[in-house]
Amino acid sequence: MEKIAIIDVGSNSARLVIVDILENGFFQVEDQLKETLRLAQDMEEDGFIQPARIAQTVKTLKMFSRLCDANKIERVYAYATEAVRKAKNQRGFLDEIESCTGIKLKVLEYEEEAKLVYQGVINSLDIPRGLIVDIGGGSTQFIYYNRKNLLQFTTLPLGAVVITDMFKNSGATPLERSQAMEKYVLQELEKLPWLNEIAPDTKLIGVGGSFRNIGKISRMLKKYPLSMAHNYQIPAQEFDSIFNNIRTLELSSTMKIKGLSSVRADIFPAALSVVSAIMKKCKFDEIVISGCGLREGAMFKYAVPSTNEKPINDVVGHSIYSLLNFFNANIEHAEHVYELSMQLYKQLKVLHKLPRQYVKVLRVAALLHDTGTRIKYYEHQFHSAYIILNSNLYGISHKDLVMSAFVASLHRKGEINMAELMKYKDMLSAEDVDAIMKIGVIVRIAESLDRSMSGCVTTILCDVLGDSVIMKVEGDGDYSLEIKDALTAVSEFKRAYKKNLQIL
């Protein structure tokens, strides 16, 4: 297994991510480190990165280099973006970084940066059409795509650090300053006439620390039961409420906001003004937070080279198989359980009457049902549920992820933990809970029908006769163990489907 490091030196902060490159185009993040640099601060005066900022960058990258050495990193990919890109002392800055740290920074051109951000988003979110907005310290990127085709990309000097510097000495109140910033951003957006032509069903996808902080504040306000940033959605009305409350605050009060990083508090109102202007300009009804951007784009670029030509077609599938490979799972068994689960799902459709949307839940639960054995075999169904719930799988909604975890928890025991379920009562409807029970028993029976992990049961046929379901299994060899194990789910089947079960 190879390890690589990705370093992103942005206008506001620098990040190091250490990545395990697995076989067959999969990867997992092993470690990360972040330091605030503020390279873009005070650059508007003369266009030079200030000496104190350079010294801080050298200190940070030396620290990153030590961590890379300790992890025996084989390759380091280091990028610099807007602040370094436009700095008049760029050459001197890059030479000093390399001579002091040994790290050679590649200054990304606008198109290179846009493509990496796009790769990070398109391979981790299952959204057909989107406007990606990446708010950095020195600039904001706009990337518009449709059906996985990149159509437009532009960078404007609307970074949170830059805008904060522009309006910091205005003598205005926080509200007046916020209003002036928003007005300025709206004027700048007129430079992008193609924004007027984006399709009405386009989603606003937010990338970067400011968007992640907006999501964190939202989750804390509503006591959201998950801590995941990726694919978290914020309605426009909720964003407006957050914005209107924060835009009137002095810095001392802003720094006390729960969910907001203290080192970002001074530039946060500027970032909110950018978001507000974009939402008004394009009339978006919600924000989708992406936890993936430039760094993840670089991960896909080097770990999954095919994405340089064509995005991943099956986002959730690739994410599932990343976990299966990371946990060294029995993939053949997992795939067979999923195949048998789908047979049961189709055979029992006349009874469960569940819409197609729940198939994704079944797929995740069936394929990942045994990952918990890597923690401990005993009670592994609960370990599997924990892994799924905390996996941050790409291409799946938070609700479906929660449902998948509960389904997986039922594949060895048929009783759902109601106290645990109540934590997610605001996310799950009565129909969702009913689906969990019905899909849970399907996965349990399917797993039993491959109890020897030999694939001996190949076909399942179900007949509904009055109060009973006659389940006939076909296959190769002796599958008496499989039938015996599946019969232990009879009582759970009756509870979920209100029918007696016979397995022949």
C-alpha positions as CSV (number, residue, x, y, z in Angstrom):
1,M,0.0,0.0,0.0
2,E,1.3,3.4,-1.0
3,K,1.0,6.6,1.0
4,I,1.0,10.0,-0.6
5,A,0.6,13.5,0.9
6,I,-1.3,16.4,-0.5
7,I,-0.5,19.9,0.6
8,D,-2.9,22.8,-0.2
9,V,-1.5,26.3,0.5
10,G,-4.5,28.5,0.2
11,S,-5.0,32.2,0.7
12,N,-6.3,31.7,4.2
13,S,-4.9,28.4,5.5
14,A,-2.6,25.5,4.6
15,R,-3.6,21.8,4.9
16,L,-1.8,18.6,4.8
17,V,-3.7,15.4,4.0
18,I,-2.0,11.9,4.2
19,V,-3.7,9.4,2.0
20,D,-3.5,5.6,1.8
21,I,-3.6,4.5,-1.8
22,L,-5.3,1.1,-2.0
23,E,-5.4,-1.3,-4.9
24,N,-7.8,-1.0,-7.8
25,G,-8.3,2.7,-7.6
26,F,-9.4,3.2,-4.0
27,F,-8.1,5.4,-1.2
28,Q,-8.6,6.4,2.4
29,V,-7.5,9.5,4.3
30,E,-5.2,8.6,7.2
31,D,-4.4,11.9,8.7
32,Q,-4.7,15.7,8.2
33,L,-3.3,18.9,9.6
34,K,-4.4,22.5,9.2
35,E,-2.7,25.8,10.0
36,T,-4.0,29.4,9.4
37,L,-1.7,31.5,7.2
38,R,-3.7,34.5,5.9
39,L,-1.3,34.9,2.9
40,A,-3.9,37.2,1.3
41,Q,-4.1,39.6,4.2
42,D,-2.8,43.1,3.4
43,M,-1.9,42.1,-0.1
44,E,-4.2,44.7,-1.6
45,E,-1.8,47.4,-0.5
46,D,1.2,46.4,-2.6
47,G,0.6,43.0,-4.1
48,F,3.3,41.3,-2.0
49,I,3.0,38.5,0.5
50,Q,4.1,40.0,3.8
51,P,7.4,38.7,5.5
52,A,5.5,37.6,8.6
53,R,3.2,35.5,6.4
54,I,6.1,33.9,4.6
55,A,7.8,33.1,7.9
56,Q,4.6,31.4,9.1
57,T,4.3,29.4,5.9
58,V,7.9,28.2,6.2
59,K,7.2,27.2,9.8
60,T,4.0,25.4,8.9
61,L,5.5,23.5,5.9
62,K,8.5,22.4,8.0
63,M,6.0,20.9,10.4
64,F,4.1,19.2,7.5
65,S,7.4,17.9,6.2
66,R,8.3,16.3,9.6
67,L,4.9,14.6,9.6
68,C,5.4,13.3,6.1
69,D,8.8,11.9,7.1
70,A,7.3,10.2,10.2
71,N,4.7,8.5,8.0
72,K,7.3,7.5,5.3
73,I,5.5,9.4,2.6
74,E,6.6,8.4,-0.9
75,R,5.2,11.2,-2.9
76,V,4.2,14.8,-1.9
77,Y,1.9,16.8,-4.1
78,A,1.9,20.5,-3.0
79,Y,-0.2,23.2,-4.5
80,A,-0.6,26.9,-4.0
81,T,-3.6,28.9,-5.1
82,E,-4.8,32.5,-5.5
83,A,-2.6,34.5,-3.0
84,V,0.6,33.0,-4.4
85,R,-0.7,33.0,-7.9
86,K,-1.1,36.8,-8.0
87,A,1.8,37.7,-5.6
88,K,4.4,40.0,-7.1
89,N,7.0,38.2,-5.0
90,Q,5.9,34.8,-6.1
91,R,9.3,33.6,-7.3
92,G,11.0,34.6,-4.1
93,F,8.3,33.1,-2.0
94,L,8.5,29.7,-3.8
95,D,12.3,29.6,-3.7
96,E,12.3,30.3,0.0
97,I,9.8,27.6,0.7
98,E,11.7,25.1,-1.3
99,S,15.1,26.0,0.2
100,C,13.8,26.0,3.8
101,T,11.5,23.0,3.7
102,G,12.4,20.9,0.6
103,I,8.8,21.2,-0.6
104,K,8.3,22.4,-4.2
105,L,4.9,24.2,-4.5
106,K,3.1,24.0,-7.8
107,V,1.1,27.2,-8.4
108,L,-2.1,26.1,-10.0
109,E,-3.5,28.0,-12.9
110,Y,-7.2,29.0,-12.7
111,E,-8.3,26.1,-14.9
112,E,-6.1,23.5,-13.1
113,E,-7.6,24.6,-9.7
114,A,-11.2,24.6,-11.1
115,K,-10.7,21.1,-12.5
116,L,-9.4,19.7,-9.2
117,V,-12.3,21.2,-7.3
118,Y,-14.7,19.9,-9.9
119,Q,-13.2,16.4,-9.6
120,G,-13.5,16.4,-5.9
121,V,-17.2,17.4,-6.0
122,I,-18.4,15.4,-9.0
123,N,-16.9,12.1,-7.7
124,S,-18.3,12.5,-4.2
125,L,-21.8,13.9,-4.7
126,D,-24.6,12.4,-6.8
127,I,-26.1,15.7,-8.0
128,P,-26.9,15.9,-11.8
129,R,-26.6,19.7,-12.2
130,G,-24.8,22.1,-9.9
131,L,-23.1,25.4,-9.4
132,I,-20.0,24.8,-7.3
133,V,-18.9,27.8,-5.3
134,D,-15.5,27.6,-3.6
135,I,-14.9,30.5,-1.3
136,G,-11.2,30.9,-0.5
137,G,-9.3,33.6,1.3
138,G,-8.2,35.4,-1.9
139,S,-10.9,34.5,-4.4
140,T,-14.1,32.6,-5.1
141,Q,-14.4,30.0,-7.8
142,F,-17.6,29.4,-9.8
143,I,-17.9,26.1,-11.6
144,Y,-21.1,25.1,-13.5
145,Y,-21.7,21.6,-14.7
146,N,-24.6,19.5,-16.1
147,R,-24.8,15.7,-16.4
148,K,-21.1,15.5,-15.3
149,N,-20.0,17.9,-18.1
150,L,-18.1,21.0,-17.0
151,L,-19.7,23.9,-18.8
152,Q,-18.3,27.1,-17.2
153,F,-15.7,28.1,-14.7
154,T,-14.6,31.6,-13.5
155,T,-12.7,33.0,-10.6
156,L,-13.5,36.4,-9.1
157,P,-11.5,38.3,-6.4
158,L,-14.2,37.7,-3.8
159,G,-12.2,35.9,-1.2
160,A,-13.2,36.2,2.5
161,V,-9.9,37.7,3.5
162,V,-9.7,40.1,0.6
163,I,-13.3,41.4,1.1
164,T,-12.8,41.7,4.9
165,D,-9.6,43.8,4.2
166,M,-11.5,46.0,1.7
167,F,-14.2,47.0,4.2
168,K,-12.4,46.9,7.5
169,N,-11.7,50.6,7.9
170,S,-15.0,51.9,6.7
171,G,-16.1,53.1,10.2
172,A,-19.5,51.5,9.6
173,T,-21.5,49.3,11.9
174,P,-21.3,45.5,11.4
175,L,-24.7,45.6,9.6
176,E,-23.7,48.5,7.4
177,R,-20.4,46.8,6.5
178,S,-22.3,43.5,5.7
179,Q,-24.7,45.4,3.5
180,A,-21.9,47.1,1.7
181,M,-20.0,43.9,1.1
182,E,-23.1,42.1,-0.2
183,K,-23.8,45.0,-2.6
184,Y,-20.2,44.9,-3.8
185,V,-20.4,41.1,-4.4
186,L,-23.7,41.5,-6.4
187,Q,-22.0,44.1,-8.6
188,E,-19.1,41.7,-9.2
189,L,-21.5,38.8,-10.1
190,E,-22.6,40.9,-13.1
191,K,-19.3,40.0,-14.6
192,L,-20.7,36.4,-15.0
193,P,-23.6,36.8,-17.5
194,W,-23.8,33.0,-17.8
195,L,-25.2,32.9,-14.2
196,N,-28.5,34.2,-15.7
197,E,-28.7,31.2,-17.9
198,I,-28.2,28.3,-15.4
199,A,-31.1,25.8,-15.3
200,P,-33.7,26.3,-12.6
201,D,-33.1,22.9,-11.0
202,T,-29.4,23.6,-10.5
203,K,-28.1,23.0,-7.0
204,L,-25.8,25.4,-5.1
205,I,-22.8,23.3,-3.9
206,G,-20.7,25.0,-1.3
207,V,-17.0,24.2,-1.0
208,G,-14.5,25.4,1.6
209,G,-14.1,26.2,5.3
210,S,-16.7,29.0,5.3
211,F,-19.4,26.7,3.9
212,R,-18.4,23.9,6.4
213,N,-18.8,26.4,9.2
214,I,-22.2,27.5,8.0
215,G,-23.2,23.8,8.0
216,K,-21.8,23.2,11.5
217,I,-23.7,26.2,12.9
218,S,-26.9,24.9,11.3
219,R,-26.4,21.4,12.7
220,M,-25.7,22.8,16.2
221,L,-28.8,25.1,16.2
222,K,-31.1,22.2,15.3
223,K,-29.3,19.6,17.3
224,Y,-28.7,17.5,14.3
225,P,-27.8,13.9,15.2
226,L,-24.9,13.6,12.7
227,S,-21.7,15.5,12.6
228,M,-21.0,15.0,8.9
229,A,-20.5,18.1,6.8
230,H,-20.5,16.4,3.4
231,N,-23.9,16.4,1.6
232,Y,-25.5,18.4,4.5
233,Q,-28.3,20.6,3.1
234,I,-29.4,24.0,4.4
235,P,-32.7,25.6,3.2
236,A,-32.4,29.2,2.0
237,Q,-34.7,30.4,4.7
238,E,-32.5,28.8,7.4
239,F,-29.4,30.4,5.9
240,D,-31.0,33.8,5.8
241,S,-31.8,33.4,9.5
242,I,-28.2,32.6,10.3
243,F,-26.9,35.4,8.2
244,N,-29.2,38.0,9.6
245,N,-28.3,37.1,13.2
246,I,-24.5,37.1,12.6
247,R,-24.2,40.2,10.3
248,T,-25.2,42.6,13.2
249,L,-22.6,41.2,15.6
250,E,-19.3,42.7,16.7
251,L,-16.2,40.5,16.3
252,S,-16.1,39.7,20.1
253,S,-19.7,38.3,19.8
254,T,-19.0,36.5,16.5
255,M,-16.1,34.6,18.1
256,K,-18.5,33.1,20.6
257,I,-20.8,31.5,18.1
258,K,-21.0,27.8,18.6
259,G,-19.8,25.9,15.5
260,L,-17.7,28.7,14.2
261,S,-13.9,28.4,14.2
262,S,-12.5,31.3,16.2
263,V,-9.7,31.8,13.6
264,R,-12.4,32.3,11.0
265,A,-14.6,34.6,12.9
266,D,-13.2,37.9,11.6
267,I,-13.7,36.9,7.9
268,F,-16.9,34.9,8.3
269,P,-19.3,37.9,7.8
270,A,-17.6,38.5,4.4
271,A,-18.0,34.9,3.4
272,L,-21.7,35.0,4.4
273,S,-22.2,38.1,2.3
274,V,-20.7,36.3,-0.7
275,V,-23.1,33.4,-0.2
276,S,-26.1,35.6,0.4
277,A,-25.4,37.6,-2.8
278,I,-25.1,34.4,-4.9
279,M,-28.3,32.9,-3.5
280,K,-30.2,36.1,-4.3
281,K,-28.7,36.4,-7.8
282,C,-29.5,32.8,-8.8
283,K,-32.6,32.3,-6.6
284,F,-31.3,29.1,-5.0
285,D,-33.6,27.5,-2.5
286,E,-30.9,25.6,-0.6
287,I,-27.2,25.0,-0.1
288,V,-25.6,21.6,-0.4
289,I,-22.4,21.5,1.6
290,S,-19.5,19.6,0.0
291,G,-16.8,18.3,2.3
292,C,-14.8,17.5,-0.8
293,G,-12.9,20.0,-3.0
294,L,-9.4,20.6,-4.3
295,R,-7.6,18.1,-2.0
296,E,-10.1,15.3,-2.7
297,G,-9.9,16.2,-6.4
298,A,-6.1,15.6,-6.2
299,M,-6.8,12.3,-4.4
300,F,-9.1,11.1,-7.2
301,K,-6.6,12.4,-9.8
302,Y,-3.7,10.2,-8.5
303,A,-5.6,7.3,-6.9
304,V,-8.2,6.9,-9.7
305,P,-6.5,8.0,-12.9
306,S,-9.6,7.2,-15.0
307,T,-11.3,10.3,-13.4
308,N,-8.9,12.5,-15.3
309,E,-10.9,11.6,-18.4
310,K,-14.3,10.7,-17.1
311,P,-16.0,11.1,-13.7
312,I,-17.0,8.1,-11.6
313,N,-20.3,6.9,-12.9
314,D,-21.4,5.1,-9.7
315,V,-20.4,7.4,-6.9
316,V,-21.9,5.5,-4.0
317,G,-20.6,2.2,-5.4
318,H,-17.0,3.4,-5.6
319,S,-17.3,4.7,-2.0
320,I,-18.7,1.4,-0.8
321,Y,-15.9,-0.6,-2.4
322,S,-13.3,1.8,-1.0
323,L,-14.6,0.7,2.5
324,L,-14.7,-3.0,1.5
325,N,-11.1,-2.9,0.4
326,F,-10.0,-0.8,3.3
327,F,-11.5,-3.3,5.8
328,N,-10.2,-6.3,3.7
329,A,-13.8,-7.6,3.6
330,N,-15.0,-10.8,1.9
331,I,-16.2,-9.0,-1.2
332,E,-17.4,-12.1,-2.9
333,H,-19.7,-12.9,0.0
334,A,-20.9,-9.3,0.3
335,E,-21.8,-9.2,-3.4
336,H,-23.7,-12.5,-3.1
337,V,-25.7,-11.3,-0.1
338,Y,-26.5,-8.1,-2.1
339,E,-27.6,-10.2,-5.1
340,L,-29.8,-12.5,-2.9
341,S,-31.2,-9.4,-1.1
342,M,-32.2,-7.9,-4.5
343,Q,-33.9,-11.1,-5.5
344,L,-35.9,-11.1,-2.2
345,Y,-36.7,-7.4,-2.6
346,K,-38.2,-8.0,-6.0
347,Q,-40.0,-11.2,-5.1
348,L,-41.6,-9.6,-2.0
349,K,-42.5,-6.3,-3.7
350,V,-46.2,-7.2,-3.7
351,L,-46.0,-7.3,0.1
352,H,-43.5,-4.5,1.1
353,K,-44.6,-2.1,-1.6
354,L,-41.6,0.1,-1.0
355,P,-40.6,2.7,-3.6
356,R,-37.4,2.3,-5.6
357,Q,-35.6,5.0,-3.5
358,Y,-35.0,2.4,-0.8
359,V,-32.9,0.2,-3.0
360,K,-29.8,2.3,-2.3
361,V,-30.4,1.7,1.5
362,L,-30.5,-2.1,0.8
363,R,-27.4,-2.0,-1.3
364,V,-25.3,-0.1,1.3
365,A,-26.5,-2.4,4.1
366,A,-26.1,-5.6,2.2
367,L,-22.6,-4.9,0.9
368,L,-21.2,-3.5,4.2
369,H,-23.1,-5.8,6.6
370,D,-20.0,-7.6,7.7
371,T,-17.4,-4.8,7.9
372,G,-17.9,-4.8,11.7
373,T,-16.1,-8.1,12.0
374,R,-12.9,-6.1,11.6
375,I,-13.6,-4.7,15.0
376,K,-14.9,-7.9,16.7
377,Y,-16.9,-10.8,15.4
378,Y,-19.3,-10.9,18.4
379,E,-22.1,-8.4,18.0
380,H,-20.5,-7.4,14.7
381,Q,-23.8,-6.2,13.3
382,F,-23.7,-3.2,15.6
383,H,-20.1,-2.5,14.7
384,S,-21.1,-2.6,11.1
385,A,-23.9,-0.2,11.8
386,Y,-21.4,2.2,13.5
387,I,-19.0,2.0,10.6
388,I,-21.7,2.8,8.1
389,L,-23.0,5.6,10.2
390,N,-19.6,7.2,10.5
391,S,-18.3,6.3,7.0
392,N,-19.2,9.6,5.3
393,L,-20.1,7.5,2.3
394,Y,-20.2,9.5,-0.9
395,G,-23.3,9.7,-3.1
396,I,-25.9,9.0,-0.5
397,S,-28.1,11.2,1.7
398,H,-27.7,11.4,5.4
399,K,-31.2,9.9,5.9
400,D,-30.3,6.9,3.7
401,L,-27.0,6.5,5.5
402,V,-28.9,6.3,8.9
403,M,-31.4,3.8,7.4
404,S,-28.6,1.7,6.0
405,A,-26.9,1.5,9.4
406,F,-30.1,0.3,11.1
407,V,-30.7,-2.2,8.4
408,A,-27.2,-3.6,8.8
409,S,-27.7,-3.8,12.6
410,L,-30.7,-6.2,12.0
411,H,-28.8,-8.8,9.9
412,R,-28.0,-11.0,13.0
413,K,-30.7,-9.8,15.5
414,G,-34.2,-8.9,14.5
415,E,-35.0,-6.3,17.1
416,I,-34.3,-2.6,16.4
417,N,-32.8,-0.5,19.2
418,M,-35.7,2.0,19.7
419,A,-33.7,4.2,22.0
420,E,-31.0,4.6,19.4
421,L,-33.6,5.1,16.7
422,M,-35.2,8.0,18.6
423,K,-32.0,10.0,18.1
424,Y,-33.0,10.3,14.5
425,K,-36.7,10.9,14.9
426,D,-36.6,14.2,13.1
427,M,-35.0,12.6,10.1
428,L,-37.1,9.4,9.7
429,S,-40.7,9.1,8.9
430,A,-43.0,6.2,10.0
431,E,-42.6,4.9,6.4
432,D,-38.8,5.0,6.8
433,V,-39.0,3.0,10.0
434,D,-41.3,0.4,8.4
435,A,-38.8,0.2,5.5
436,I,-35.9,-0.4,7.9
437,M,-37.8,-3.4,9.4
438,K,-38.7,-4.9,6.1
439,I,-35.3,-4.4,4.4
440,G,-33.6,-5.5,7.6
441,V,-35.3,-9.0,7.5
442,I,-34.5,-9.3,3.8
443,V,-30.8,-8.7,4.4
444,R,-30.9,-11.1,7.3
445,I,-32.4,-13.9,5.3
446,A,-30.1,-13.2,2.3
447,E,-27.0,-13.3,4.6
448,S,-28.3,-16.6,6.1
449,L,-28.7,-18.0,2.6
450,D,-24.9,-17.6,2.1
451,R,-24.0,-18.7,5.7
452,S,-21.2,-20.9,4.4
453,M,-20.0,-18.1,2.2
454,S,-19.8,-20.6,-0.7
455,G,-22.5,-19.1,-2.9
456,C,-24.4,-22.4,-3.0
457,V,-27.8,-20.7,-3.1
458,T,-28.3,-19.0,-6.4
459,T,-32.0,-18.4,-6.8
460,I,-34.9,-17.5,-4.5
461,L,-38.6,-17.8,-5.6
462,C,-41.4,-16.6,-3.4
463,D,-45.1,-17.5,-3.5
464,V,-47.6,-15.6,-1.4
465,L,-50.4,-18.0,-0.4
466,G,-53.0,-16.5,2.0
467,D,-51.3,-15.9,5.3
468,S,-48.0,-17.6,4.3
469,V,-45.0,-16.9,2.1
470,I,-43.4,-20.0,0.6
471,M,-39.8,-19.3,-0.1
472,K,-38.1,-21.8,-2.5
473,V,-34.3,-21.8,-2.8
474,E,-32.3,-23.3,-5.6
475,G,-28.6,-23.7,-6.1
476,D,-25.7,-26.1,-6.2
477,G,-24.6,-28.6,-3.6
478,D,-25.9,-29.0,0.0
479,Y,-27.4,-25.8,1.3
480,S,-29.2,-27.3,4.4
481,L,-27.1,-25.1,6.6
482,E,-28.3,-22.0,4.7
483,I,-32.0,-23.0,5.1
484,K,-31.6,-23.8,8.8
485,D,-30.0,-20.5,9.5
486,A,-32.6,-18.5,7.4
487,L,-35.4,-20.1,9.4
488,T,-34.2,-18.3,12.5
489,A,-35.7,-15.2,10.9
490,V,-39.2,-16.5,10.8
491,S,-40.5,-14.5,13.7
492,E,-38.9,-11.3,12.5
493,F,-40.4,-11.9,9.0
494,K,-43.9,-12.2,10.5
495,R,-43.4,-9.0,12.5
496,A,-42.3,-7.1,9.4
497,Y,-44.6,-8.6,6.8
498,K,-47.5,-10.0,8.8
499,K,-47.1,-13.4,7.1
500,N,-45.9,-16.8,8.1
501,L,-42.7,-17.9,6.4
502,Q,-41.7,-21.3,5.1
503,I,-38.4,-21.9,3.4
504,L,-38.0,-25.0,1.2
